[in-house]
Amino acid sequence: MLLDYLFLAAVLIKLAIDLNGIMTETKKISEGDINHTIATEHMISPSRELGLYINNIREGFSGAIEERLKSERLKTELITNVSHDIK
């Protein structure tokens, strides 16, 4: 019975450590470091899944930003070309 409690305590401590790590890493992403990835290799199941979900959201967001920048560059290039043709 004591071993069960010790095992449960160890799992809960590991979950708390993993969640604290996810919070720290997510803060970096929220502060603008969109290329930052949460390392999930050594996390246990619920924490690992949450970290992977956040990484997937980050990848989607990063892709959307890249598309937006590409669109803005093409728009600027079009305006420049039209302006040049008008002159």
PDB file of N, CA, C and O in Angstrom, chain B, residues numbered from 101:
ATOM      1  N   MET B 101       0.823  -1.189   0.000  1.00  0.00           N
ATOM      2  CA  MET B 101       0.000   0.000   0.000  1.00  0.00           C
ATOM      3  C   MET B 101       0.872   1.259   0.000  1.00  0.00           C
ATOM      4  O   MET B 101       0.578   2.225  -0.705  1.00  0.00           O
ATOM      5  N   LEU B 102       1.937   1.239   0.790  1.00  0.00           N
ATOM      6  CA  LEU B 102       2.848   2.383   0.849  1.00  0.00           C
ATOM      7  C   LEU B 102       3.516   2.615  -0.503  1.00  0.00           C
ATOM      8  O   LEU B 102       3.716   3.757  -0.918  1.00  0.00           O
ATOM      9  N   LEU B 103       3.857   1.522  -1.185  1.00  0.00           N
ATOM     10  CA  LEU B 103       4.473   1.650  -2.506  1.00  0.00           C
ATOM     11  C   LEU B 103       3.504   2.289  -3.503  1.00  0.00           C
ATOM     12  O   LEU B 103       3.914   3.059  -4.371  1.00  0.00           O
ATOM     13  N   ASP B 104       2.226   1.965  -3.372  1.00  0.00           N
ATOM     14  CA  ASP B 104       1.224   2.581  -4.245  1.00  0.00           C
ATOM     15  C   ASP B 104       1.188   4.085  -4.039  1.00  0.00           C
ATOM     16  O   ASP B 104       1.145   4.847  -5.004  1.00  0.00           O
ATOM     17  N   TYR B 105       1.205   4.515  -2.781  1.00  0.00           N
ATOM     18  CA  TYR B 105       1.192   5.951  -2.480  1.00  0.00           C
ATOM     19  C   TYR B 105       2.459   6.643  -2.969  1.00  0.00           C
ATOM     20  O   TYR B 105       2.406   7.765  -3.473  1.00  0.00           O
ATOM     21  N   LEU B 106       3.589   5.976  -2.820  1.00  0.00           N
ATOM     22  CA  LEU B 106       4.846   6.543  -3.301  1.00  0.00           C
ATOM     23  C   LEU B 106       4.846   6.664  -4.827  1.00  0.00           C
ATOM     24  O   LEU B 106       5.314   7.659  -5.381  1.00  0.00           O
ATOM     25  N   PHE B 107       4.316   5.642  -5.494  1.00  0.00           N
ATOM     26  CA  PHE B 107       4.227   5.688  -6.950  1.00  0.00           C
ATOM     27  C   PHE B 107       3.299   6.812  -7.392  1.00  0.00           C
ATOM     28  O   PHE B 107       3.623   7.563  -8.312  1.00  0.00           O
ATOM     29  N   LEU B 108       2.145   6.929  -6.740  1.00  0.00           N
ATOM     30  CA  LEU B 108       1.199   7.985  -7.069  1.00  0.00           C
ATOM     31  C   LEU B 108       1.815   9.361  -6.828  1.00  0.00           C
ATOM     32  O   LEU B 108       1.631  10.277  -7.629  1.00  0.00           O
ATOM     33  N   ALA B 109       2.540   9.502  -5.731  1.00  0.00           N
ATOM     34  CA  ALA B 109       3.199  10.776  -5.433  1.00  0.00           C
ATOM     35  C   ALA B 109       4.238  11.093  -6.503  1.00  0.00           C
ATOM     36  O   ALA B 109       4.347  12.239  -6.939  1.00  0.00           O
ATOM     37  N   ALA B 110       4.994  10.100  -6.923  1.00  0.00           N
ATOM     38  CA  ALA B 110       6.013  10.314  -7.953  1.00  0.00           C
ATOM     39  C   ALA B 110       5.365  10.738  -9.275  1.00  0.00           C
ATOM     40  O   ALA B 110       5.878  11.627  -9.955  1.00  0.00           O
ATOM     41  N   VAL B 111       4.256  10.118  -9.640  1.00  0.00           N
ATOM     42  CA  VAL B 111       3.564  10.467 -10.879  1.00  0.00           C
ATOM     43  C   VAL B 111       3.024  11.889 -10.797  1.00  0.00           C
ATOM     44  O   VAL B 111       3.148  12.654 -11.753  1.00  0.00           O
ATOM     45  N   LEU B 112       2.433  12.244  -9.674  1.00  0.00           N
ATOM     46  CA  LEU B 112       1.892  13.594  -9.511  1.00  0.00           C
ATOM     47  C   LEU B 112       2.987  14.654  -9.536  1.00  0.00           C
ATOM     48  O   LEU B 112       2.802  15.730 -10.103  1.00  0.00           O
ATOM     49  N   ILE B 113       4.123  14.349  -8.925  1.00  0.00           N
ATOM     50  CA  ILE B 113       5.252  15.285  -8.952  1.00  0.00           C
ATOM     51  C   ILE B 113       5.760  15.446 -10.386  1.00  0.00           C
ATOM     52  O   ILE B 113       6.054  16.561 -10.816  1.00  0.00           O
ATOM     53  N   LYS B 114       5.866  14.341 -11.127  1.00  0.00           N
ATOM     54  CA  LYS B 114       6.314  14.402 -12.523  1.00  0.00           C
ATOM     55  C   LYS B 114       5.340  15.219 -13.366  1.00  0.00           C
ATOM     56  O   LYS B 114       5.764  16.013 -14.206  1.00  0.00           O
ATOM     57  N   LEU B 115       4.033  15.031 -13.150  1.00  0.00           N
ATOM     58  CA  LEU B 115       3.037  15.820 -13.880  1.00  0.00           C
ATOM     59  C   LEU B 115       3.178  17.302 -13.576  1.00  0.00           C
ATOM     60  O   LEU B 115       3.103  18.136 -14.478  1.00  0.00           O
ATOM     61  N   ALA B 116       3.382  17.629 -12.305  1.00  0.00           N
ATOM     62  CA  ALA B 116       3.548  19.033 -11.915  1.00  0.00           C
ATOM     63  C   ALA B 116       4.787  19.633 -12.573  1.00  0.00           C
ATOM     64  O   ALA B 116       4.749  20.773 -13.036  1.00  0.00           O
ATOM     65  N   ILE B 117       5.874  18.885 -12.619  1.00  0.00           N
ATOM     66  CA  ILE B 117       7.103  19.361 -13.256  1.00  0.00           C
ATOM     67  C   ILE B 117       6.885  19.557 -14.754  1.00  0.00           C
ATOM     68  O   ILE B 117       7.305  20.565 -15.322  1.00  0.00           O
ATOM     69  N   ASP B 118       6.224  18.585 -15.394  1.00  0.00           N
ATOM     70  CA  ASP B 118       5.955  18.689 -16.832  1.00  0.00           C
ATOM     71  C   ASP B 118       5.068  19.893 -17.139  1.00  0.00           C
ATOM     72  O   ASP B 118       5.346  20.643 -18.075  1.00  0.00           O
ATOM     73  N   LEU B 119       4.007  20.082 -16.363  1.00  0.00           N
ATOM     74  CA  LEU B 119       3.096  21.201 -16.607  1.00  0.00           C
ATOM     75  C   LEU B 119       3.782  22.541 -16.374  1.00  0.00           C
ATOM     76  O   LEU B 119       3.520  23.508 -17.090  1.00  0.00           O
ATOM     77  N   ASN B 120       4.646  22.601 -15.391  1.00  0.00           N
ATOM     78  CA  ASN B 120       5.413  23.828 -15.160  1.00  0.00           C
ATOM     79  C   ASN B 120       6.315  24.110 -16.365  1.00  0.00           C
ATOM     80  O   ASN B 120       6.451  25.259 -16.785  1.00  0.00           O
ATOM     81  N   GLY B 121       6.925  23.069 -16.914  1.00  0.00           N
ATOM     82  CA  GLY B 121       7.756  23.235 -18.109  1.00  0.00           C
ATOM     83  C   GLY B 121       6.939  23.705 -19.299  1.00  0.00           C
ATOM     84  O   GLY B 121       7.384  24.568 -20.055  1.00  0.00           O
ATOM     85  N   ILE B 122       5.747  23.147 -19.472  1.00  0.00           N
ATOM     86  CA  ILE B 122       4.878  23.566 -20.573  1.00  0.00           C
ATOM     87  C   ILE B 122       4.492  25.029 -20.408  1.00  0.00           C
ATOM     88  O   ILE B 122       4.475  25.778 -21.384  1.00  0.00           O
ATOM     89  N   MET B 123       4.184  25.439 -19.195  1.00  0.00           N
ATOM     90  CA  MET B 123       3.829  26.839 -18.956  1.00  0.00           C
ATOM     91  C   MET B 123       4.989  27.765 -19.294  1.00  0.00           C
ATOM     92  O   MET B 123       4.792  28.804 -19.923  1.00  0.00           O
ATOM     93  N   THR B 124       6.188  27.396 -18.882  1.00  0.00           N
ATOM     94  CA  THR B 124       7.373  28.206 -19.161  1.00  0.00           C
ATOM     95  C   THR B 124       7.621  28.311 -20.660  1.00  0.00           C
ATOM     96  O   THR B 124       7.885  29.398 -21.176  1.00  0.00           O
ATOM     97  N   GLU B 125       7.537  27.181 -21.360  1.00  0.00           N
ATOM     98  CA  GLU B 125       7.793  27.165 -22.798  1.00  0.00           C
ATOM     99  C   GLU B 125       6.688  27.894 -23.572  1.00  0.00           C
ATOM    100  O   GLU B 125       6.967  28.583 -24.553  1.00  0.00           O
ATOM    101  N   THR B 126       5.449  27.742 -23.135  1.00  0.00           N
ATOM    102  CA  THR B 126       4.327  28.420 -23.788  1.00  0.00           C
ATOM    103  C   THR B 126       4.440  29.927 -23.621  1.00  0.00           C
ATOM    104  O   THR B 126       4.060  30.683 -24.515  1.00  0.00           O
ATOM    105  N   LYS B 127       4.956  30.365 -22.487  1.00  0.00           N
ATOM    106  CA  LYS B 127       5.160  31.800 -22.266  1.00  0.00           C
ATOM    107  C   LYS B 127       6.136  32.357 -23.295  1.00  0.00           C
ATOM    108  O   LYS B 127       5.933  33.456 -23.811  1.00  0.00           O
ATOM    109  N   LYS B 128       7.191  31.609 -23.594  1.00  0.00           N
ATOM    110  CA  LYS B 128       8.165  32.052 -24.604  1.00  0.00           C
ATOM    111  C   LYS B 128       7.496  32.223 -25.957  1.00  0.00           C
ATOM    112  O   LYS B 128       7.765  33.187 -26.674  1.00  0.00           O
ATOM    113  N   ILE B 129       6.619  31.279 -26.305  1.00  0.00           N
ATOM    114  CA  ILE B 129       5.905  31.371 -27.579  1.00  0.00           C
ATOM    115  C   ILE B 129       4.978  32.577 -27.570  1.00  0.00           C
ATOM    116  O   ILE B 129       4.898  33.310 -28.555  1.00  0.00           O
ATOM    117  N   SER B 130       4.274  32.786 -26.452  1.00  0.00           N
ATOM    118  CA  SER B 130       3.324  33.902 -26.375  1.00  0.00           C
ATOM    119  C   SER B 130       4.015  35.258 -26.389  1.00  0.00           C
ATOM    120  O   SER B 130       3.396  36.267 -26.726  1.00  0.00           O
ATOM    121  N   GLU B 131       5.292  35.289 -26.026  1.00  0.00           N
ATOM    122  CA  GLU B 131       6.051  36.538 -26.040  1.00  0.00           C
ATOM    123  C   GLU B 131       6.636  36.832 -27.420  1.00  0.00           C
ATOM    124  O   GLU B 131       7.346  37.823 -27.590  1.00  0.00           O
ATOM    125  N   GLY B 132       6.345  35.984 -28.406  1.00  0.00           N
ATOM    126  CA  GLY B 132       6.751  36.290 -29.767  1.00  0.00           C
ATOM    127  C   GLY B 132       7.758  35.351 -30.395  1.00  0.00           C
ATOM    128  O   GLY B 132       8.051  35.482 -31.583  1.00  0.00           O
ATOM    129  N   ASP B 133       8.296  34.413 -29.645  1.00  0.00           N
ATOM    130  CA  ASP B 133       9.255  33.465 -30.210  1.00  0.00           C
ATOM    131  C   ASP B 133       8.479  32.321 -30.863  1.00  0.00           C
ATOM    132  O   ASP B 133       8.366  31.233 -30.298  1.00  0.00           O
ATOM    133  N   ILE B 134       7.945  32.581 -32.063  1.00  0.00           N
ATOM    134  CA  ILE B 134       7.064  31.604 -32.700  1.00  0.00           C
ATOM    135  C   ILE B 134       7.797  30.377 -33.227  1.00  0.00           C
ATOM    136  O   ILE B 134       7.155  29.406 -33.627  1.00  0.00           O
ATOM    137  N   ASN B 135       9.109  30.400 -33.236  1.00  0.00           N
ATOM    138  CA  ASN B 135       9.874  29.237 -33.677  1.00  0.00           C
ATOM    139  C   ASN B 135      10.263  28.327 -32.520  1.00  0.00           C
ATOM    140  O   ASN B 135      10.925  27.310 -32.724  1.00  0.00           O
ATOM    141  N   HIS B 136       9.856  28.687 -31.311  1.00  0.00           N
ATOM    142  CA  HIS B 136      10.188  27.893 -30.128  1.00  0.00           C
ATOM    143  C   HIS B 136       9.295  26.657 -30.059  1.00  0.00           C
ATOM    144  O   HIS B 136       8.078  26.754 -30.217  1.00  0.00           O
ATOM    145  N   THR B 137       9.894  25.512 -29.826  1.00  0.00           N
ATOM    146  CA  THR B 137       9.164  24.250 -29.741  1.00  0.00           C
ATOM    147  C   THR B 137       9.277  23.683 -28.332  1.00  0.00           C
ATOM    148  O   THR B 137      10.334  23.762 -27.706  1.00  0.00           O
ATOM    149  N   ILE B 138       8.192  23.115 -27.843  1.00  0.00           N
ATOM    150  CA  ILE B 138       8.186  22.491 -26.521  1.00  0.00           C
ATOM    151  C   ILE B 138       8.747  21.080 -26.657  1.00  0.00           C
ATOM    152  O   ILE B 138       8.242  20.282 -27.446  1.00  0.00           O
ATOM    153  N   ALA B 139       9.787  20.775 -25.892  1.00  0.00           N
ATOM    154  CA  ALA B 139      10.385  19.438 -25.896  1.00  0.00           C
ATOM    155  C   ALA B 139       9.486  18.499 -25.095  1.00  0.00           C
ATOM    156  O   ALA B 139       9.287  18.704 -23.898  1.00  0.00           O
ATOM    157  N   THR B 140       8.941  17.466 -25.749  1.00  0.00           N
ATOM    158  CA  THR B 140       7.981  16.575 -25.097  1.00  0.00           C
ATOM    159  C   THR B 140       8.514  15.157 -24.908  1.00  0.00           C
ATOM    160  O   THR B 140       7.788  14.285 -24.431  1.00  0.00           O
ATOM    161  N   GLU B 141       9.756  14.917 -25.272  1.00  0.00           N
ATOM    162  CA  GLU B 141      10.297  13.553 -25.263  1.00  0.00           C
ATOM    163  C   GLU B 141      10.258  12.893 -23.887  1.00  0.00           C
ATOM    164  O   GLU B 141       9.976  11.700 -23.780  1.00  0.00           O
ATOM    165  N   HIS B 142      10.534  13.649 -22.851  1.00  0.00           N
ATOM    166  CA  HIS B 142      10.647  13.052 -21.522  1.00  0.00           C
ATOM    167  C   HIS B 142       9.418  13.302 -20.649  1.00  0.00           C
ATOM    168  O   HIS B 142       9.464  13.101 -19.435  1.00  0.00           O
ATOM    169  N   MET B 143       8.326  13.737 -21.264  1.00  0.00           N
ATOM    170  CA  MET B 143       7.104  13.995 -20.513  1.00  0.00           C
ATOM    171  C   MET B 143       6.237  12.740 -20.469  1.00  0.00           C
ATOM    172  O   MET B 143       6.336  11.871 -21.336  1.00  0.00           O
ATOM    173  N   ILE B 144       5.388  12.658 -19.446  1.00  0.00           N
ATOM    174  CA  ILE B 144       4.450  11.546 -19.375  1.00  0.00           C
ATOM    175  C   ILE B 144       3.160  11.937 -20.072  1.00  0.00           C
ATOM    176  O   ILE B 144       2.930  13.112 -20.360  1.00  0.00           O
ATOM    177  N   SER B 145       2.334  10.967 -20.337  1.00  0.00           N
ATOM    178  CA  SER B 145       1.227  11.047 -21.285  1.00  0.00           C
ATOM    179  C   SER B 145       0.390  12.323 -21.313  1.00  0.00           C
ATOM    180  O   SER B 145       0.397  12.982 -22.353  1.00  0.00           O
ATOM    181  N   PRO B 146      -0.316  12.724 -20.291  1.00  0.00           N
ATOM    182  CA  PRO B 146      -1.171  13.906 -20.482  1.00  0.00           C
ATOM    183  C   PRO B 146      -0.363  15.158 -20.810  1.00  0.00           C
ATOM    184  O   PRO B 146      -0.789  15.974 -21.628  1.00  0.00           O
ATOM    185  N   SER B 147       0.778  15.313 -20.191  1.00  0.00           N
ATOM    186  CA  SER B 147       1.622  16.480 -20.445  1.00  0.00           C
ATOM    187  C   SER B 147       2.200  16.435 -21.854  1.00  0.00           C
ATOM    188  O   SER B 147       2.263  17.457 -22.538  1.00  0.00           O
ATOM    189  N   ARG B 148       2.618  15.252 -22.284  1.00  0.00           N
ATOM    190  CA  ARG B 148       3.182  15.105 -23.628  1.00  0.00           C
ATOM    191  C   ARG B 148       2.140  15.482 -24.681  1.00  0.00           C
ATOM    192  O   ARG B 148       2.442  16.202 -25.633  1.00  0.00           O
ATOM    193  N   GLU B 149       0.921  14.994 -24.503  1.00  0.00           N
ATOM    194  CA  GLU B 149      -0.134  15.304 -25.469  1.00  0.00           C
ATOM    195  C   GLU B 149      -0.399  16.803 -25.523  1.00  0.00           C
ATOM    196  O   GLU B 149      -0.544  17.365 -26.609  1.00  0.00           O
ATOM    197  N   LEU B 150      -0.463  17.456 -24.368  1.00  0.00           N
ATOM    198  CA  LEU B 150      -0.684  18.898 -24.330  1.00  0.00           C
ATOM    199  C   LEU B 150       0.453  19.638 -25.031  1.00  0.00           C
ATOM    200  O   LEU B 150       0.211  20.565 -25.803  1.00  0.00           O
ATOM    201  N   GLY B 151       1.680  19.231 -24.762  1.00  0.00           N
ATOM    202  CA  GLY B 151       2.832  19.848 -25.424  1.00  0.00           C
ATOM    203  C   GLY B 151       2.790  19.668 -26.932  1.00  0.00           C
ATOM    204  O   GLY B 151       3.105  20.594 -27.679  1.00  0.00           O
ATOM    205  N   LEU B 152       2.400  18.476 -27.386  1.00  0.00           N
ATOM    206  CA  LEU B 152       2.306  18.224 -28.826  1.00  0.00           C
ATOM    207  C   LEU B 152       1.198  19.060 -29.457  1.00  0.00           C
ATOM    208  O   LEU B 152       1.364  19.569 -30.565  1.00  0.00           O
ATOM    209  N   TYR B 153       0.076  19.205 -28.767  1.00  0.00           N
ATOM    210  CA  TYR B 153      -1.013  20.046 -29.281  1.00  0.00           C
ATOM    211  C   TYR B 153      -0.557  21.497 -29.420  1.00  0.00           C
ATOM    212  O   TYR B 153      -0.848  22.155 -30.419  1.00  0.00           O
ATOM    213  N   ILE B 154       0.151  21.984 -28.423  1.00  0.00           N
ATOM    214  CA  ILE B 154       0.647  23.361 -28.479  1.00  0.00           C
ATOM    215  C   ILE B 154       1.649  23.512 -29.615  1.00  0.00           C
ATOM    216  O   ILE B 154       1.634  24.519 -30.323  1.00  0.00           O
ATOM    217  N   ASN B 155       2.514  22.529 -29.796  1.00  0.00           N
ATOM    218  CA  ASN B 155       3.473  22.577 -30.913  1.00  0.00           C
ATOM    219  C   ASN B 155       2.746  22.595 -32.260  1.00  0.00           C
ATOM    220  O   ASN B 155       3.165  23.301 -33.178  1.00  0.00           O
ATOM    221  N   ASN B 156       1.663  21.826 -32.384  1.00  0.00           N
ATOM    222  CA  ASN B 156       0.892  21.818 -33.630  1.00  0.00           C
ATOM    223  C   ASN B 156       0.238  23.175 -33.879  1.00  0.00           C
ATOM    224  O   ASN B 156       0.217  23.658 -35.011  1.00  0.00           O
ATOM    225  N   ILE B 157      -0.289  23.781 -32.835  1.00  0.00           N
ATOM    226  CA  ILE B 157      -0.881  25.114 -32.970  1.00  0.00           C
ATOM    227  C   ILE B 157       0.192  26.104 -33.409  1.00  0.00           C
ATOM    228  O   ILE B 157      -0.049  26.936 -34.283  1.00  0.00           O
ATOM    229  N   ARG B 158       1.378  26.017 -32.804  1.00  0.00           N
ATOM    230  CA  ARG B 158       2.485  26.908 -33.142  1.00  0.00           C
ATOM    231  C   ARG B 158       2.879  26.754 -34.604  1.00  0.00           C
ATOM    232  O   ARG B 158       3.129  27.743 -35.293  1.00  0.00           O
ATOM    233  N   GLU B 159       2.934  25.505 -35.079  1.00  0.00           N
ATOM    234  CA  GLU B 159       3.296  25.265 -36.481  1.00  0.00           C
ATOM    235  C   GLU B 159       2.256  25.866 -37.422  1.00  0.00           C
ATOM    236  O   GLU B 159       2.610  26.474 -38.431  1.00  0.00           O
ATOM    237  N   GLY B 160       0.986  25.701 -37.099  1.00  0.00           N
ATOM    238  CA  GLY B 160      -0.068  26.282 -37.922  1.00  0.00           C
ATOM    239  C   GLY B 160      -0.004  27.794 -37.930  1.00  0.00           C
ATOM    240  O   GLY B 160      -0.170  28.428 -38.972  1.00  0.00           O
ATOM    241  N   PHE B 161       0.235  28.362 -36.772  1.00  0.00           N
ATOM    242  CA  PHE B 161       0.341  29.815 -36.654  1.00  0.00           C
ATOM    243  C   PHE B 161       1.541  30.329 -37.436  1.00  0.00           C
ATOM    244  O   PHE B 161       1.454  31.342 -38.130  1.00  0.00           O
ATOM    245  N   SER B 162       2.644  29.633 -37.321  1.00  0.00           N
ATOM    246  CA  SER B 162       3.858  30.018 -38.046  1.00  0.00           C
ATOM    247  C   SER B 162       3.626  29.953 -39.550  1.00  0.00           C
ATOM    248  O   SER B 162       4.073  30.835 -40.283  1.00  0.00           O
ATOM    249  N   GLY B 163       2.935  28.921 -40.015  1.00  0.00           N
ATOM    250  CA  GLY B 163       2.624  28.798 -41.432  1.00  0.00           C
ATOM    251  C   GLY B 163       1.719  29.930 -41.914  1.00  0.00           C
ATOM    252  O   GLY B 163       1.898  30.456 -43.013  1.00  0.00           O
ATOM    253  N   ALA B 164       0.751  30.296 -41.084  1.00  0.00           N
ATOM    254  CA  ALA B 164      -0.154  31.389 -41.447  1.00  0.00           C
ATOM    255  C   ALA B 164       0.600  32.710 -41.541  1.00  0.00           C
ATOM    256  O   ALA B 164       0.328  33.521 -42.426  1.00  0.00           O
ATOM    257  N   ILE B 165       1.540  32.926 -40.637  1.00  0.00           N
ATOM    258  CA  ILE B 165       2.340  34.151 -40.678  1.00  0.00           C
ATOM    259  C   ILE B 165       3.188  34.187 -41.943  1.00  0.00           C
ATOM    260  O   ILE B 165       3.291  35.227 -42.593  1.00  0.00           O
ATOM    261  N   GLU B 166       3.795  33.059 -42.293  1.00  0.00           N
ATOM    262  CA  GLU B 166       4.605  33.003 -43.513  1.00  0.00           C
ATOM    263  C   GLU B 166       3.764  33.299 -44.752  1.00  0.00           C
ATOM    264  O   GLU B 166       4.201  34.020 -45.649  1.00  0.00           O
ATOM    265  N   GLU B 167       2.563  32.744 -44.796  1.00  0.00           N
ATOM    266  CA  GLU B 167       1.674  33.012 -45.930  1.00  0.00           C
ATOM    267  C   GLU B 167       1.291  34.483 -45.998  1.00  0.00           C
ATOM    268  O   GLU B 167       1.243  35.070 -47.079  1.00  0.00           O
ATOM    269  N   ARG B 168       1.021  35.071 -44.847  1.00  0.00           N
ATOM    270  CA  ARG B 168       0.651  36.491 -44.804  1.00  0.00           C
ATOM    271  C   ARG B 168       1.804  37.366 -45.285  1.00  0.00           C
ATOM    272  O   ARG B 168       1.594  38.306 -46.051  1.00  0.00           O
ATOM    273  N   LEU B 169       3.015  37.061 -44.839  1.00  0.00           N
ATOM    274  CA  LEU B 169       4.187  37.826 -45.274  1.00  0.00           C
ATOM    275  C   LEU B 169       4.411  37.687 -46.776  1.00  0.00           C
ATOM    276  O   LEU B 169       4.737  38.663 -47.453  1.00  0.00           O
ATOM    277  N   LYS B 170       4.236  36.473 -47.296  1.00  0.00           N
ATOM    278  CA  LYS B 170       4.386  36.241 -48.724  1.00  0.00           C
ATOM    279  C   LYS B 170       3.356  37.062 -49.495  1.00  0.00           C
ATOM    280  O   LYS B 170       3.674  37.674 -50.514  1.00  0.00           O
ATOM    281  N   SER B 171       2.133  37.068 -49.006  1.00  0.00           N
ATOM    282  CA  SER B 171       1.071  37.842 -49.647  1.00  0.00           C
ATOM    283  C   SER B 171       1.386  39.336 -49.635  1.00  0.00           C
ATOM    284  O   SER B 171       1.171  40.028 -50.630  1.00  0.00           O
ATOM    285  N   GLU B 172       1.891  39.825 -48.516  1.00  0.00           N
ATOM    286  CA  GLU B 172       2.250  41.247 -48.416  1.00  0.00           C
ATOM    287  C   GLU B 172       3.387  41.604 -49.376  1.00  0.00           C
ATOM    288  O   GLU B 172       3.368  42.670 -49.992  1.00  0.00           O
ATOM    289  N   ARG B 173       4.370  40.720 -49.502  1.00  0.00           N
ATOM    290  CA  ARG B 173       5.478  40.968 -50.436  1.00  0.00           C
ATOM    291  C   ARG B 173       4.975  41.013 -51.874  1.00  0.00           C
ATOM    292  O   ARG B 173       5.378  41.877 -52.653  1.00  0.00           O
ATOM    293  N   LEU B 174       4.088  40.074 -52.225  1.00  0.00           N
ATOM    294  CA  LEU B 174       3.554  40.051 -53.580  1.00  0.00           C
ATOM    295  C   LEU B 174       2.720  41.300 -53.859  1.00  0.00           C
ATOM    296  O   LEU B 174       2.766  41.849 -54.960  1.00  0.00           O
ATOM    297  N   LYS B 175       1.967  41.740 -52.868  1.00  0.00           N
ATOM    298  CA  LYS B 175       1.157  42.949 -53.037  1.00  0.00           C
ATOM    299  C   LYS B 175       2.050  44.164 -53.242  1.00  0.00           C
ATOM    300  O   LYS B 175       1.784  44.989 -54.115  1.00  0.00           O
ATOM    301  N   THR B 176       3.104  44.278 -52.447  1.00  0.00           N
ATOM    302  CA  THR B 176       4.036  45.397 -52.583  1.00  0.00           C
ATOM    303  C   THR B 176       4.719  45.363 -53.943  1.00  0.00           C
ATOM    304  O   THR B 176       4.897  46.400 -54.582  1.00  0.00           O
ATOM    305  N   GLU B 177       5.099  44.173 -54.379  1.00  0.00           N
ATOM    306  CA  GLU B 177       5.753  44.029 -55.689  1.00  0.00           C
ATOM    307  C   GLU B 177       4.793  44.418 -56.813  1.00  0.00           C
ATOM    308  O   GLU B 177       5.195  45.073 -57.774  1.00  0.00           O
ATOM    309  N   LEU B 178       3.540  44.019 -56.696  1.00  0.00           N
ATOM    310  CA  LEU B 178       2.545  44.391 -57.703  1.00  0.00           C
ATOM    311  C   LEU B 178       2.349  45.883 -57.781  1.00  0.00           C
ATOM    312  O   LEU B 178       2.290  46.451 -58.871  1.00  0.00           O
ATOM    313  N   ILE B 179       2.245  46.531 -56.619  1.00  0.00           N
ATOM    314  CA  ILE B 179       2.080  47.987 -56.588  1.00  0.00           C
ATOM    315  C   ILE B 179       3.284  48.671 -57.209  1.00  0.00           C
ATOM    316  O   ILE B 179       3.137  49.631 -57.965  1.00  0.00           O
ATOM    317  N   THR B 180       4.474  48.181 -56.892  1.00  0.00           N
ATOM    318  CA  THR B 180       5.698  48.749 -57.457  1.00  0.00           C
ATOM    319  C   THR B 180       5.709  48.611 -58.972  1.00  0.00           C
ATOM    320  O   THR B 180       6.047  49.563 -59.676  1.00  0.00           O
ATOM    321  N   ASN B 181       5.345  47.437 -59.482  1.00  0.00           N
ATOM    322  CA  ASN B 181       5.339  47.204 -60.928  1.00  0.00           C
ATOM    323  C   ASN B 181       4.299  48.048 -61.637  1.00  0.00           C
ATOM    324  O   ASN B 181       4.559  48.586 -62.713  1.00  0.00           O
ATOM    325  N   VAL B 182       3.113  48.167 -61.037  1.00  0.00           N
ATOM    326  CA  VAL B 182       2.065  48.983 -61.659  1.00  0.00           C
ATOM    327  C   VAL B 182       2.488  50.445 -61.663  1.00  0.00           C
ATOM    328  O   VAL B 182       2.292  51.156 -62.648  1.00  0.00           O
ATOM    329  N   SER B 183       3.068  50.885 -60.556  1.00  0.00           N
ATOM    330  CA  SER B 183       3.537  52.270 -60.474  1.00  0.00           C
ATOM    331  C   SER B 183       4.600  52.536 -61.524  1.00  0.00           C
ATOM    332  O   SER B 183       4.602  53.593 -62.155  1.00  0.00           O
ATOM    333  N   HIS B 184       5.501  51.588 -61.714  1.00  0.00           N
ATOM    334  CA  HIS B 184       6.553  51.742 -62.703  1.00  0.00           C
ATOM    335  C   HIS B 184       5.945  51.793 -64.114  1.00  0.00           C
ATOM    336  O   HIS B 184       6.365  52.596 -64.947  1.00  0.00           O
ATOM    337  N   ASP B 185       4.957  50.934 -64.370  1.00  0.00           N
ATOM    338  CA  ASP B 185       4.325  50.908 -65.697  1.00  0.00           C
ATOM    339  C   ASP B 185       3.565  52.202 -65.977  1.00  0.00           C
ATOM    340  O   ASP B 185       3.530  52.652 -67.122  1.00  0.00           O
ATOM    341  N   ILE B 186       2.965  52.802 -64.970  1.00  0.00           N
ATOM    342  CA  ILE B 186       2.222  54.060 -65.165  1.00  0.00           C
ATOM    343  C   ILE B 186       3.172  55.175 -65.537  1.00  0.00           C
ATOM    344  O   ILE B 186       2.835  56.022 -66.364  1.00  0.00           O
ATOM    345  N   LYS B 187       4.357  55.192 -64.943  1.00  0.00           N
ATOM    346  CA  LYS B 187       5.350  56.253 -65.246  1.00  0.00           C
ATOM    347  C   LYS B 187       5.814  56.074 -66.658  1.00  0.00           C
ATOM    348  O   LYS B 187       6.646  56.845 -67.136  1.00  0.00           O
TER     349      LYS B 187
END
